[in-house]
């Protein structure tokens, strides 16, 4: 599993959200979101920005370039 997928799952669980709930908040299908968490696909840059904003972390944190969230 990629660092991105692991961090995405961790952040979602910290907010006690299901994959369907977070997918709805981001405006994507549950299948698309599930593929991100399972390292089958990655979001486009627009979605990376939305994820970072929603979880209040940097994109660098999401992709594993930095270990601090901001």
Long-range contacts (C-beta under 8 A, 24 or more apart in sequence): 1-38, 1-39, 2-39, 2-64, 3-63, 3-64, 4-36, 4-39, 4-42, 4-62, 4-63, 4-64, 5-36, 5-37, 5-38, 5-39, 7-57, 7-61, 7-62, 7-64, 8-36, 8-37, 8-51, 8-62, 9-37, 11-55, 11-57, 12-37, 15-55, 22-54, 25-54, 26-50, 26-51, 26-54
